[in-house]
Amino acid sequence: MTGRAIFARSATAAVLAAGAVMVGAAESVAEPRHGTAALPVTCLWAGAPYPRGTTVAAGGSNFTCGVDHAGPYWLRGPAAADAVAANPGADAAPEGRFSPGARQPGTSYTDYCVGAQLIPGSDDIYQVVALSDGTRLWKAAAPISQWRFASEDPRPAPTWRTDALCVDGMLT
C-alpha cells in the first residue's frame, strides 16, 4: 500500500469517527425522531430551556412544550397561563433561542419588501418554523393586534427602514 492510500484511509477513518461523534452529540440535544419518544424533550423560549409539558404564557396565549414529527415544538393554546415567558420580540434569528411554534412580536429584524413597498416587521406576530433542512426562521403568523402586551413587555419600535430600501422586492 502506498503512502497516499494509507493517508486516504486514515483521513477517511478520522472523518467517519468525527461524524459519529457529531451525530451522537446532536441526538443528545433532545431533538427526537420517529420511535425515540423516550428521549427527553426541551423547548427553547428566548434562550431559556423548558421541559416537555411546561406551559408558558406569551401575548395572551398559552404555549405548551411538546413534540411534533421533527422534535421539540411549542403547542399554542387559549388564554394565558401562570408562568409568563420573556418576550424580546423577533429581533434576531431564532436558531438556538426559540423552538418551532414559539411566537413573538415582529421588529425591524423581520421587515421585508413586497415590490417597492416596505412591510414593517412590527406590523405582525412571527412564529418560528423549521424548514426540511433543519433551518429555523421567523414567519409572519398573525397581525400584531392579536398580541396582548403585558405592562412590562417592550413594544416593537417603529422600523428605521424606508421604501427606498426595497429594490425589485428585495430589502437592501
C-alpha positions in Angstrom: 0.0 0.0 0.0 1.3 3.4 -0.9 1.7 6.3 1.5 -1.2 8.1 -0.3 -3.5 5.1 0.2 -2.6 4.8 3.9 -3.2 8.6 4.3 -6.5 8.4 2.5 -7.7 5.5 4.6 -6.6 7.3 7.8 -8.3 10.5 6.8 -11.5 8.7 5.9 -11.5 6.9 9.2 -10.9 10.2 11.0 -13.8 11.9 9.2 -16.1 8.9 9.9 -15.2 8.9 13.6 -15.7 12.7 13.9 -19.1 12.3 12.1 -20.2 9.6 14.5 -19.2 11.9 17.5 -21.1 14.8 16.0 -24.2 12.7 15.3 -24.2 11.3 18.8 -23.9 14.8 20.2 -26.7 16.1 18.0 -29.0 13.3 19.1 -28.3 14.0 22.8 -29.6 17.6 22.4 -33.1 16.1 22.8 -34.5 16.5 19.3 -36.2 13.1 18.9 -37.0 11.4 15.7 -39.7 8.8 15.0 -39.6 5.9 17.5 -37.5 7.9 20.0 -40.2 9.3 22.2 -38.3 8.1 25.3 -35.7 10.8 24.7 -36.1 14.0 26.9 -37.7 16.9 25.1 -36.6 20.5 25.9 -38.1 23.5 24.2 -36.4 26.9 24.0 -38.1 30.3 24.6 -35.8 33.4 24.5 -32.8 31.1 25.1 -34.4 29.5 28.3 -34.9 25.7 28.3 -38.3 24.3 29.3 -39.0 20.6 29.7 -41.8 18.8 27.9 -45.2 19.6 29.4 -44.2 23.0 30.7 -46.8 25.8 29.8 -45.8 29.4 29.5 -47.8 32.5 28.6 -46.9 35.0 25.9 -49.0 37.5 24.1 -52.2 36.4 25.7 -51.9 32.7 24.8 -50.6 29.5 26.5 -47.8 27.6 24.8 -47.0 24.1 26.0 -43.7 22.4 25.3 -44.4 19.2 23.3 -43.1 17.4 20.3 -44.0 17.1 16.6 -42.5 14.8 14.0 -39.3 16.9 13.9 -38.6 17.4 17.6 -39.5 20.0 20.3 -42.4 22.2 19.4 -44.5 24.9 21.2 -48.2 24.0 21.0 -50.3 27.1 21.1 -53.4 27.1 23.3 -56.0 29.5 24.6 -55.8 32.1 27.4 -52.7 32.9 29.4 -51.0 30.6 32.0 -49.3 31.4 35.3 -45.7 31.4 34.1 -45.0 34.3 31.8 -42.1 33.8 29.4 -39.7 36.5 28.3 -40.8 38.3 25.1 -37.9 40.1 23.5 -39.6 40.1 20.1 -38.4 38.6 16.8 -35.2 40.6 17.0 -32.6 38.0 15.8 -32.6 34.6 14.1 -34.5 32.1 16.3 -31.8 29.4 16.0 -30.6 28.4 19.5 -33.1 30.8 21.1 -36.6 29.6 20.2 -38.1 26.2 19.3 -40.6 25.9 16.4 -44.1 27.1 17.3 -42.9 30.0 19.5 -44.4 33.4 18.7 -43.0 36.9 19.2 -44.0 40.4 18.1 -42.1 41.4 15.0 -39.4 44.0 14.9 -37.3 45.8 12.3 -35.4 42.5 12.1 -38.4 41.0 10.3 -39.0 43.9 7.9 -39.5 42.8 4.3 -40.5 44.1 0.9 -43.4 43.5 -1.5 -42.3 45.0 -4.8 -41.2 48.6 -3.9 -43.2 48.7 -0.7 -41.6 48.1 2.7 -43.7 46.0 5.1 -42.6 46.8 8.7 -41.9 43.7 10.8 -43.6 45.3 13.7 -47.0 45.0 11.9 -47.1 41.3 12.6 -46.6 38.4 15.1 -44.0 36.0 13.9 -43.8 32.2 14.6 -40.7 30.0 14.4 -40.9 27.4 11.6 -38.4 24.6 10.9 -37.5 24.0 7.3 -36.9 20.5 6.0 -33.1 21.0 6.3 -33.5 22.0 10.0 -33.0 25.7 9.5 -35.3 27.8 11.7 -36.8 31.1 10.7 -39.5 33.6 11.7 -42.6 33.5 9.5 -45.5 36.1 9.8 -48.4 34.3 11.6 -50.9 37.0 12.6 -51.4 40.8 12.8 -49.8 42.5 15.8 -53.3 43.5 17.0 -53.7 39.8 18.2 -50.8 40.1 20.6 -51.7 41.1 24.2 -48.8 43.0 25.6 -48.2 42.7 29.4 -47.4 46.1 31.0 -43.7 45.1 31.4 -43.3 43.8 27.8 -41.5 46.2 25.4 -43.5 47.4 22.5 -41.9 46.9 19.0 -40.2 50.1 17.9 -41.1 51.6 14.6 -38.8 50.4 11.8 -35.9 52.7 10.8 -36.1 51.5 7.2 -37.9 53.2 4.3 -39.4 52.1 0.9 -36.3 53.3 -0.7 -34.5 50.2 0.6 -36.9 47.9 -1.5 -35.3 47.1 -4.8 -37.1 44.6 -7.0 -38.9 43.2 -4.0 -35.7 42.7 -2.0 -34.7 44.5 1.1 -31.3 46.0 0.5 
